């Protein structure tokens, strides 16, 4: 009985398959081959010539030099404060939240964060300049601006990682 139930759909499918296949062969479906008219308008678009960016305008060279100097001084101040902060954070590692050692370590992290101000300010200024020049399509000097932006962003990213690692060592963070 169970076998008969399974065989009925199989037999019906077998009986119906040849007429369906034959009917599909008898219809005149359109060819998918390329027609003579097709391809007549395959014309390559004209090449667009884009002038490469020129050198950095002289009015921007001084600003970039100042931002690079600001970033370097921020990096030096951060490096000078980092070891003292790490020592205070290590001393507060087992201390309860809001204890004297924990508060001192939090303040040290805040001072370390404040030393980054010249670097983060330079990064914000150069981001603004890059965006303004991109929007205005003033591409002269963009490679120089972008290269400096990348160097400063890498410094900021490294400092972010240090601050996160120090904060993670404190209880309650």
ABEGO torsion letter per residue (X at the ends): XAAAAAAAAAAAAAAAAAAAAAAAAABBBBBABBBAABGAABBBBBBBBBBBBBBBBAAAAAAAAAAAAAAAAAAAAAAAAAAAAAAAAAAAAABBBGBAAAAAAAAAAAAAAAAAAAAAAAAAAAAAAAAAAAAAGBABGAAAAAAAAAAAAAAAAAAAAAAAAAAAABBGX
